[in-house]
Amino acid sequence: MRLTPTFLPRILLLWLAAHSAFAQNTVLTTSTTIAGKGIDNVLIGPSNSYSTSFTGNANTFVGKNAGVENTTGGNNSFIGSHAGFSNTTGGGNSFLGFGAGRSSTIGNNNTFVGFFAGLYNTTGSSNLFTGAFAGYANSTGNFNTFMGNSAGHGNQTGASNSFVGYEAGYSNFSGFGNTFMGDKAGYSNFSGDYNTFVGFMAGRLNTGRGNTFMGSSAGSDNTSGEYNLILGFQAGTYNTTGSFNSFMGRQAGATNTTGSNNSFMGNFAGRSNTTGSKNSFTGNESGYSNTIGSNNSFTGNFAGRSNTTGDNNAFLGGESGYSNTIGHSNSFMGNLAGYSNTRGNNNSFMGISAGYSNTNGNNNSFAGASAGHSNTTGSYNSFTGDAAGYRNTIGDYNSSTGASARLNNITGSYNSFIGSFADATGANKANLQRATALGFRSLVAVNDGLVLGDTANVKVGIGTAYPNQRFTLRGNINFLAYDNSMMIKNQPFLHFNEYESLALGLGAELPKDAEETLVLGSESTLVKIPSGSKEASGLVLGQYARQDNAGKYLTVNSQGKVILTRPRIYVQSTSEWADKVFEPNYSLRPLSEVEDFIKKNKRLPGVPSAEVMVAEGVDVTTIIAKQMEKIEELTLYVVALEKRLAEVDELRRLVLAISDTKKEEK
């Protein structure tokens, strides 16, 4: 470089003002050539001695021993004592600072700014180091950007890295493609590749690869863990070897050490996880206490917060499964669903507060808002509908379907309730066993009972869509049982045996070992048809009917005609018969009153009218007793009339006697 006469005095004045005591050590030349054949160079520094092989062009070396080993290197700018000291053929470098790029020999296109920045770089090229000791040990690494005191301090062969911050990537040796931003970010990374750490001490101890840590202390203790995504203040702080994790949120997965394949999203989500793997926690403090539990999925604020070792759980909704600790294989969906579950396993709760109180109950299925709300240890229950099975606590094997179905069960088991408000009733409603109620508002009150529909209004139809009575049947009935097949008023009404015998009627019973026999009626049997009834003896009517002829009242002759013989009628008590007419206190109507009644009603007192007989009919025993009553009353009238006639005859006799006496006196 040529110095003009007007410019030279200015340079000298500035130099002498600053270094007047050492001016004698300064070498300044205006020659366009120096030792060697290099041209367009600016060389300023005390006692600098350049090689005769110096042929590089357009260099600027300022400082003691700056670029003194340069030979063919060109387009370099070395400013600072010993800056670029060893450069020989490297070109396009800019070194600023004491010892900056001191060891660089053939490296090209580097920019080192700071005390000892890139001190040991030898062949590394296209690097940018800014800060004291930045890239200090880099030797052959290329395409690196280190900004900050001691950033990338230990890098030697690592390439394509970007470290920004005090001691960021400090220990990186051969790591490739890393981006560290923040004080001590990626501090211990040695050979890990493709990591991105942003934040104070983010990934501080990392040696693994493919990690992304963002946030103060995020993944700070990660050592060999790989392919983790950690975002948030102190998120994944203690992760060491865990890999394939995603932690997002303040202290999310903070204590995870070796757990892998986890996804925690939300403040404190999965905070206590240590070795648990394959978990997915989404929501503030979801899975907070999980330590070694694996294969869990918690979604919602505080979902599964207390889970520690439970595995294979799925909780969806705010505070769902909140208290679960070691329970496994549960599925809770809805806010507060399964909130109190601690040890219960294999449960499925769906709906807000469904299974809220369940603690140790297993194998339950609750669907609907507050379904199975109070269940604690009950197991193998199925409740479907809002508030279905709400009060059940320890009952097992219950099934309730419909809104508010089985509200009253507490400890009962093996019950089935289907229909809205289908429930138990009665004194034992809380502990019914094996009871079934089917239909809207159907109520059952006894163990092993089966009720169809509302007890006040239900109409049951079989084979018809239009039942008009409590029970309407269209079709055939096939009874398979042998004893008491049908009961009415708790008494046998219909039963039969394996020998084709049938008894029909309240209290009707079959004789022991009866064959092909039909019995109609109870102990006072009305009709009995024994086997082999081809003759008149085939049909027997009467009390204690037997197959012999002694008790025969109704027979069927050989032509198939029914013949009534020697009928016998019974009454339940003596008060039902007409003998009361002859009691001393019996009130016999005067004949004049009877006459008036007959004229008015056209019938005797106490006798049914023709209209009643047509519309309602009358019991045979009753009408016979009434007829006998009238006969006996008539007898009393005749007796009374006979007495009156006797009195008349006596009076007539007396009159005649008096008449005869008077005749004789004349």
C-alpha positions in Angstrom: 0.0 0.0 0.0 1.4 3.5 -0.9 1.1 6.2 1.7 0.8 9.7 0.3 3.0 12.5 1.7 -0.1 14.2 3.3 -1.5 11.0 4.9 1.7 9.8 6.4 2.3 12.6 9.0 -1.3 12.0 10.3 -0.7 8.3 10.9 2.6 9.0 12.5 1.1 11.6 14.9 -1.7 9.2 16.0 0.7 6.3 16.5 3.3 8.4 18.4 0.5 9.9 20.6 -0.6 6.5 21.7 2.8 4.7 21.7 5.4 7.4 22.1 7.4 5.2 24.5 7.6 2.4 22.0 7.8 4.3 18.7 11.2 2.8 18.1 9.6 -0.7 17.8 7.1 0.3 15.2 7.8 -0.5 11.6 6.0 1.5 9.1 6.8 1.5 5.3 5.5 3.3 2.3 6.9 0.8 -0.1 4.4 -0.9 -2.4 6.4 -4.1 -1.9 7.8 -5.9 1.2 9.8 -9.0 1.7 8.4 -11.4 -0.7 6.2 -10.4 -3.6 2.9 -9.6 -1.9 1.2 -6.3 -2.8 -1.6 -4.1 -1.4 -0.9 -5.2 2.1 -1.0 -3.1 5.3 1.4 -4.4 7.9 1.6 -2.6 11.2 3.2 -4.0 14.3 6.4 -3.8 16.4 9.3 -6.0 15.5 7.2 -7.9 13.0 9.3 -10.0 10.7 7.7 -11.5 7.6 8.9 -14.4 5.5 10.5 -13.9 2.2 7.8 -16.3 1.0 5.1 -13.7 1.8 3.3 -13.4 -1.5 -0.2 -12.9 -0.3 -2.1 -9.8 -1.4 -4.6 -7.3 0.1 -3.9 -8.3 3.7 -4.3 -6.0 6.7 -2.2 -7.1 9.7 -2.2 -4.9 12.8 -0.5 -5.9 16.0 2.5 -7.6 17.3 3.2 -10.8 15.3 -0.2 -10.5 13.6 -0.1 -12.7 10.5 3.7 -13.0 10.7 3.7 -16.6 9.3 1.5 -15.7 6.3 2.8 -16.8 2.9 0.3 -16.9 0.1 -2.8 -16.1 2.2 -4.7 -13.1 0.9 -7.6 -10.8 1.7 -7.1 -11.4 5.4 -7.6 -8.8 8.2 -5.8 -9.7 11.4 -6.0 -7.0 14.2 -4.5 -7.7 17.6 -1.4 -9.1 19.1 -0.7 -12.5 17.6 -3.9 -12.4 15.7 -3.7 -14.9 12.8 -0.1 -15.6 13.9 0.2 -19.0 12.1 -1.8 -18.3 9.0 0.0 -19.4 5.9 -2.2 -19.9 2.9 -5.6 -19.2 4.5 -7.6 -16.4 2.8 -10.6 -14.2 3.4 -10.2 -14.3 7.2 -11.0 -11.6 9.7 -9.4 -12.0 13.2 -9.9 -9.3 15.8 -8.5 -9.6 19.3 -5.4 -10.8 21.2 -4.5 -14.2 19.9 -7.6 -14.4 17.7 -7.1 -17.2 15.1 -3.5 -17.6 16.3 -3.2 -21.2 15.2 -5.1 -20.9 12.0 -3.0 -22.0 9.0 -5.0 -22.8 5.9 -8.5 -22.0 7.1 -10.5 -19.7 4.9 -13.3 -17.2 5.3 -13.3 -17.2 9.1 -14.3 -14.3 11.3 -12.9 -14.4 14.9 -13.6 -11.5 17.2 -12.5 -11.5 20.8 -9.6 -12.5 23.1 -8.3 -15.8 22.0 -11.3 -16.3 19.8 -10.7 -19.3 17.5 -7.3 -19.6 19.1 -6.5 -23.2 17.9 -8.3 -23.1 14.6 -6.0 -24.7 12.0 -7.9 -25.7 8.9 -11.5 -24.9 9.9 -13.2 -22.6 7.4 -16.3 -20.3 7.1 -16.6 -20.0 10.9 -17.8 -16.9 12.9 -16.5 -16.7 16.5 -17.4 -13.6 18.5 -16.4 -13.3 22.2 -13.5 -14.0 24.4 -12.4 -17.7 24.0 -15.2 -18.2 21.5 -14.4 -21.3 19.4 -11.2 -21.5 21.4 -10.3 -25.1 20.6 -11.8 -25.3 17.1 -9.3 -26.9 14.8 -10.9 -28.3 11.7 -14.6 -27.5 12.3 -16.4 -25.6 9.5 -19.4 -23.4 9.1 -19.8 -22.7 12.8 -21.2 -19.6 14.4 -20.2 -19.1 18.1 -21.2 -15.8 19.8 -20.5 -15.2 23.4 -17.6 -15.5 25.8 -16.3 -19.1 25.6 -19.1 -20.1 23.3 -18.1 -23.3 21.5 -14.9 -23.2 23.6 -14.0 -26.9 23.2 -15.2 -27.4 19.6 -12.6 -29.1 17.4 -14.1 -30.9 14.5 -17.8 -30.0 15.0 -19.4 -28.3 12.0 -22.4 -26.3 11.0 -23.1 -25.3 14.7 -24.6 -22.1 16.0 -23.9 -21.3 19.6 -25.0 -17.9 21.1 -24.5 -17.1 24.8 -21.9 -17.3 27.5 -20.3 -20.7 27.4 -23.0 -21.9 25.0 -21.9 -25.3 23.5 -18.8 -25.0 25.7 -17.8 -28.7 25.5 -18.9 -29.4 22.0 -16.2 -31.4 20.3 -17.5 -33.0 17.2 -21.2 -32.3 17.4 -22.8 -31.3 14.0 -25.7 -29.1 13.1 -26.5 -27.9 16.6 -28.1 -24.6 17.6 -27.5 -23.4 21.2 -28.8 -20.0 22.4 -28.5 -18.9 26.1 -25.9 -18.9 28.8 -24.4 -22.4 29.2 -27.0 -23.7 26.7 -25.7 -27.1 25.5 -22.7 -26.6 27.8 -21.7 -30.3 27.9 -22.6 -31.4 24.5 -19.7 -33.3 23.2 -20.6 -35.2 20.1 -24.4 -34.8 19.9 -25.8 -33.7 16.6 -28.8 -31.8 15.3 -29.8 -30.3 18.7 -31.5 -27.0 19.3 -31.3 -25.5 22.8 -32.7 -22.0 23.6 -32.6 -20.6 27.1 -30.4 -20.3 30.2 -28.6 -23.6 30.7 -31.0 -25.3 28.3 -29.6 -28.8 27.5 -26.6 -28.0 29.7 -25.4 -31.6 30.1 -26.6 -32.9 26.8 -24.6 -35.4 24.8 -27.5 -36.9 22.8 -28.7 -35.9 19.4 -31.8 -34.6 17.7 -33.1 -32.7 20.8 -35.0 -29.4 20.9 -34.9 -27.6 24.3 -36.4 -24.2 24.7 -36.7 -22.4 28.0 -34.6 -21.6 31.0 -33.0 -24.9 32.3 -35.1 -26.8 29.8 -33.6 -30.3 29.5 -30.6 -29.1 31.4 -29.6 -32.5 32.8 -30.2 -34.4 29.5 -27.1 -36.6 28.8 -27.7 -39.2 26.1 -31.4 -38.7 25.6 -32.3 -38.3 21.9 -35.0 -36.7 19.8 -36.7 -34.9 22.7 -38.8 -31.8 22.3 -38.8 -29.8 25.6 -40.3 -26.3 25.8 -40.8 -24.3 28.9 -39.2 -23.0 32.1 -37.4 -26.0 33.7 -39.3 -28.4 31.5 -37.6 -31.8 31.4 -34.9 -30.5 33.7 -33.7 -33.9 35.0 -34.1 -35.9 31.8 -30.9 -37.9 31.3 -31.3 -40.8 28.9 -35.0 -40.5 28.1 -35.7 -40.2 24.4 -38.5 -39.3 22.0 -40.2 -37.2 24.6 -42.2 -34.0 24.1 -42.5 -31.7 27.1 -44.2 -28.4 26.8 -45.0 -26.0 29.7 -43.4 -24.8 32.9 -41.7 -27.8 34.6 -43.4 -30.2 32.3 -41.7 -33.6 32.7 -39.2 -31.8 35.0 -38.0 -34.9 36.8 -38.1 -37.3 33.9 -34.9 -39.3 33.9 -35.0 -42.3 31.6 -38.7 -42.3 30.6 -39.1 -42.3 26.8 -41.8 -41.7 24.2 -43.8 -39.4 26.5 -45.7 -36.3 25.5 -46.4 -33.8 28.3 -48.1 -30.5 27.4 -49.1 -27.9 30.1 -47.6 -26.3 33.1 -46.3 -29.0 35.5 -47.7 -31.7 33.2 -46.0 -35.0 34.1 -43.7 -33.1 36.4 -42.8 -36.1 38.6 -42.4 -38.6 35.9 -39.1 -40.5 36.2 -39.0 -43.7 34.2 -42.6 -43.9 33.0 -42.8 -44.3 29.2 -45.3 -43.9 26.4 -47.5 -41.4 28.3 -49.4 -38.5 26.9 -50.4 -35.8 29.4 -52.1 -32.6 28.2 -53.3 -29.8 30.5 -51.9 -28.0 33.5 -50.6 -30.5 36.1 -52.1 -33.4 34.2 -50.2 -36.5 35.3 -48.3 -34.4 37.8 -47.4 -37.2 40.2 -46.7 -39.9 37.7 -43.4 -41.6 38.3 -43.1 -45.0 36.6 -46.7 -45.4 35.2 -46.6 -46.1 31.4 -49.0 -46.1 28.5 -51.3 -43.5 30.0 -53.2 -40.7 28.3 -54.4 -37.8 30.4 -56.1 -34.7 28.8 -57.4 -31.8 30.8 -56.3 -29.6 33.6 -55.3 -31.8 36.6 -56.3 -35.0 34.8 -54.7 -38.0 36.5 -52.8 -35.6 38.7 -52.1 -38.1 41.5 -51.2 -41.1 39.2 -47.9 -42.6 40.2 -47.6 -46.2 38.9 -50.9 -46.8 37.2 -50.6 -48.0 33.6 -52.7 -48.1 30.5 -55.2 -45.4 31.7 -57.0 -42.9 29.5 -58.4 -39.8 31.3 -60.1 -37.0 29.3 -61.6 -34.0 31.1 -60.6 -31.5 33.8 -59.6 -33.4 37.0 -60.7 -36.7 35.5 -59.0 -39.5 37.3 -57.5 -36.9 39.6 -56.8 -39.2 42.6 -55.7 -42.3 40.6 -52.5 -43.7 42.0 -51.9 -47.3 41.0 -55.2 -48.1 39.2 -54.6 -49.4 35.7 -56.5 -49.9 32.4 -59.1 -47.3 33.2 -60.9 -45.0 30.8 -62.5 -41.8 32.2 -64.1 -39.2 30.0 -65.6 -36.0 31.3 -64.8 -33.4 33.9 -64.3 -35.0 37.3 -65.0 -38.5 35.9 -63.4 -41.1 38.1 -62.1 -38.3 40.3 -61.5 -40.4 43.5 -60.3 -43.6 41.8 -57.1 -44.7 43.4 -56.7 -48.5 42.9 -59.7 -49.4 40.7 -58.8 -51.2 37.5 -60.5 -51.8 34.1 -63.2 -49.1 34.6 -64.9 -47.0 31.9 -66.5 -43.8 33.1 -68.0 -41.3 30.6 -69.8 -38.1 31.6 -69.2 -35.3 34.0 -68.7 -36.7 37.5 -69.3 -40.2 36.3 -67.8 -42.7 38.8 -66.7 -39.7 40.9 -66.4 -41.6 44.2 -65.0 -44.8 42.9 -61.8 -45.8 44.8 -61.2 -49.5 44.4 -64.1 -50.7 42.3 -63.1 -52.7 39.2 -64.5 -53.6 35.8 -67.3 -51.0 36.0 -68.8 -49.2 33.0 -70.6 -45.9 33.7 -72.0 -43.6 31.0 -73.9 -40.4 31.7 -73.5 -37.3 33.8 -73.0 -38.4 37.5 -73.6 -42.1 36.5 -72.3 -44.3 39.3 -71.4 -41.1 41.2 -71.2 -42.7 44.7 -69.7 -46.1 43.7 -66.6 -46.8 45.9 -65.7 -50.4 45.8 -68.5 -51.9 43.8 -67.3 -53.9 40.8 -68.7 -55.3 37.5 -71.5 -52.7 37.4 -72.9 -51.2 34.2 -74.8 -47.8 34.6 -76.0 -45.9 31.5 -77.8 -42.6 31.7 -77.7 -39.4 33.7 -77.4 -40.2 37.4 -77.9 -43.9 36.7 -76.8 -46.0 39.7 -76.0 -42.7 41.5 -76.1 -44.1 45.1 -74.5 -47.4 44.5 -71.5 -47.8 46.8 -70.3 -51.4 47.2 -73.0 -53.3 45.1 -71.6 -55.6 42.4 -72.9 -56.9 39.1 -75.7 -54.4 38.7 -77.0 -53.1 35.4 -78.9 -49.8 35.1 -80.0 -48.1 31.9 -81.9 -44.9 31.7 -81.8 -41.4 33.3 -81.8 -41.8 37.1 -82.2 -45.5 36.8 -81.6 -47.3 40.2 -81.0 -44.2 42.3 -81.7 -46.1 45.6 -79.4 -49.0 45.3 -76.5 -48.8 47.8 -75.2 -52.3 48.6 -77.5 -54.5 46.5 -76.0 -56.8 43.8 -77.0 -58.7 40.6 -79.8 -56.2 39.9 -81.0 -55.0 36.5 -82.9 -51.7 36.0 -83.9 -50.6 32.5 -85.8 -47.4 31.9 -85.8 -43.8 33.2 -86.4 -43.8 37.0 -86.6 -47.6 37.1 -85.7 -48.3 40.7 -86.1 -50.3 43.9 -88.7 -49.5 46.6 -89.7 -50.8 50.0 -87.9 -51.2 53.2 -85.1 -53.2 51.6 -84.6 -50.9 48.6 -81.0 -50.2 49.4 -79.9 -53.8 49.4 -82.1 -55.7 46.9 -80.5 -58.7 45.4 -81.1 -60.2 41.9 -84.1 -57.9 41.3 -85.2 -56.6 37.8 -87.3 -53.6 36.9 -88.0 -52.9 33.2 -89.7 -49.8 31.9 -90.3 -46.1 32.8 -90.8 -45.7 36.6 -90.9 -49.5 37.1 -90.4 -50.3 40.8 -89.4 -53.6 42.4 -89.4 -54.3 46.2 -88.3 -57.9 46.6 -85.3 -60.0 46.0 -85.4 -62.0 42.8 -88.4 -60.0 41.7 -89.2 -59.0 38.1 -91.4 -56.0 37.4 -92.5 -54.7 34.0 -93.4 -51.0 33.8 -95.1 -48.5 36.0 -97.1 -50.5 38.6 -100.1 -48.1 38.1 -100.4 -47.8 34.3 -98.4 -50.4 32.5 -100.0 -52.7 29.9 -97.9 -55.6 28.8 -98.5 -57.1 25.4 -97.0 -60.3 23.9 -97.7 -60.9 20.3 -99.7 -57.6 20.0 -98.9 -53.9 19.6 -102.1 -52.9 21.3 -102.4 -54.3 24.8 -105.5 -53.1 26.5 -105.2 -54.9 29.8 -102.4 -55.3 32.4 -101.4 -58.4 30.4 -102.5 -59.2 26.8 -101.3 -62.3 25.1 -101.6 -63.3 21.4 -100.2 -66.7 20.7 -99.5 -69.9 22.6 -97.9 -70.6 26.0 -95.5 -73.4 26.4 -95.0 -74.4 30.1 -91.9 -76.5 30.7 -92.1 -76.6 34.5 -93.9 -79.4 36.3 -94.9 -77.9 39.6 -96.9 -74.8 40.3 -96.4 -73.5 36.8 -98.8 -70.6 37.5 -99.9 -69.0 40.7 -102.7 -66.5 41.6 -102.9 -64.8 45.0 -99.8 -66.8 46.0 -101.8 -70.1 45.5 -101.2 -72.7 42.9 -103.6 -72.1 40.0 -102.1 -74.2 37.2 -99.7 -77.1 37.3 -99.1 -80.3 35.5 -96.8 -83.3 35.7 -94.7 -85.4 33.3 -97.6 -87.9 32.9 -99.8 -85.5 31.0 -102.0 -84.6 34.0 -103.3 -81.1 34.6 -104.7 -79.3 37.6 -106.5 -75.9 37.2 -108.0 -73.7 39.9 -107.0 -71.9 43.1 -105.4 -74.5 45.3 -105.8 -77.2 42.7 -103.6 -80.2 43.2 -102.8 -83.3 41.3 -102.9 -86.7 43.0 -99.6 -88.3 43.4 -98.4 -90.0 40.2 -101.7 -89.1 38.4 -101.7 -90.1 34.8 -103.6 -88.3 32.0 -105.8 -86.7 34.6 -107.6 -83.3 34.6 -108.5 -81.7 38.0 -110.6 -78.6 38.1 -110.9 -76.9 41.5 -109.3 -77.0 44.9 -109.6 -79.5 47.8 -113.3 -79.4 47.3 -112.8 -80.5 43.7 -115.6 -79.7 41.3 -114.5 -81.8 38.4 -112.1 -84.7 37.9 -111.6 -86.5 34.7 -109.4 -89.6 35.2 -107.5 -91.5 32.5 -109.4 -93.8 30.1 -112.6 -91.8 30.2 -114.4 -93.5 27.4 -117.6 -94.4 29.3 -119.9 -92.5 31.6 -117.4 -93.1 34.4 -114.9 -90.8 32.7 -116.1 -87.5 34.3 -116.5 -87.1 38.1 -118.0 -84.0 39.8 -118.1 -83.5 43.5 -116.0 -83.1 46.7 -113.0 -85.4 46.9 -114.0 -86.7 43.4 -112.8 -90.2 42.8 -112.7 -92.6 39.9 -115.2 -95.0 41.4 -119.0 -94.5 41.0 -119.6 -93.5 44.6 -119.0 -89.8 44.1 -120.2 -89.6 40.5 -122.3 -86.4 39.8 -121.4 -85.4 36.2 -120.8 -88.1 33.6 -120.3 -88.3 29.9 -122.1 -91.1 28.2 -121.0 -93.1 25.2 -122.6 -90.6 22.8 -120.5 -87.8 24.3 -123.3 -86.1 26.2 -122.7 -84.7 29.6 -125.2 -86.0 32.2 -125.7 -84.4 35.6 -126.6 -87.0 38.2 -127.2 -86.5 41.9 -125.9 -83.0 42.1 -124.7 -81.8 45.5 -124.3 -78.1 46.5 -122.3 -76.8 49.4 -122.3 -73.5 51.3 -119.2 -72.0 53.1 -121.0 -71.7 56.6 -124.4 -72.3 58.3 -125.0 -68.6 58.3 -125.3 -68.7 54.5 -128.2 -71.2 54.6 -131.9 -70.5 55.2 -132.3 -72.1 58.6 -131.8 -68.7 60.2 -135.5 -68.0 59.3 -136.5 -70.3 62.2 -134.4 -68.5 64.8 -136.5 -66.8 67.6 -135.1 -63.4 66.8 -135.7 -63.6 63.0 -137.7 -60.6 61.8 -140.5 -61.8 59.5 -142.1 -59.2 57.4 -145.8 -58.6 57.8 -147.8 -59.9 54.8 -149.2 -56.4 54.2 -145.6 -55.1 53.9 -144.8 -57.9 51.5 -147.9 -57.1 49.5 -146.8 -53.5 49.2 -143.2 -54.5 48.1 -144.6 -56.9 45.5 -146.9 -54.2 44.1 -144.0 -51.8 43.9 -141.1 -54.0 42.7 -142.9 -57.0 41.0 -140.7 -59.4 43.0 -140.3 -60.8 46.5 -138.0 -59.0 48.9 -134.4 -60.1 48.7 -134.8 -61.9 45.4 -132.8 -60.6 42.4 -134.7 -58.8 39.8 -134.9 -59.9 36.2 -132.6 -57.1 35.1 -129.9 -58.2 37.6 -130.3 -61.8 36.4 -129.7 -60.7 32.8 -126.9 -58.3 33.6 -124.9 -60.0 36.3 -126.4 -63.4 37.0 -126.3 -64.9 40.5 -124.4 -67.7 42.3 -126.3 -71.0 42.2 -125.7 -71.6 45.9 -126.9 -68.1 46.8 -130.2 -68.4 44.7 -131.0 -71.8 46.1 -130.4 -70.6 49.7 -132.6 -67.5 48.9 -135.4 -69.8 47.5 -135.2 -71.9 50.6 -135.4 -68.8 52.7 -138.6 -67.8 51.0 -140.0 -71.3 51.3 -139.3 -71.3 55.0 -140.8 -67.8 55.4 -143.9 -69.1 53.5 -144.0 -72.0 56.0 -144.0 -69.5 58.9 -146.8 -67.5 57.2 -148.8 -70.8 56.8 -148.2 -71.8 60.4 -149.3 -68.3 61.5 -152.3 -68.5 59.2 -153.2 -72.0 60.6 -153.1 -70.6 64.1 -155.4 -67.8 63.1 -157.8 -70.2 61.4 -157.8 -72.3 64.6 -158.7 -69.2 66.5 -161.5 -68.4 64.1 -162.8 -72.0 64.3 -162.8 -71.7 68.1 -164.6 -68.5 68.0 -167.1 -70.0 65.6 -167.7 -72.9 67.9 -168.3 -70.6 70.8 -170.7 -68.5 68.8 -172.6 -71.6 67.8 -172.7 -72.8 71.4 -174.1 -69.6 72.6 -176.7 -69.6 69.8 -177.8 -73.1 70.7 -178.2 -72.2 74.4 -180.4 -69.3 73.6 -182.6 -71.5 71.4 -183.0 -74.0 74.3 -184.0 -71.2 76.7 -186.8 -70.2 74.5 
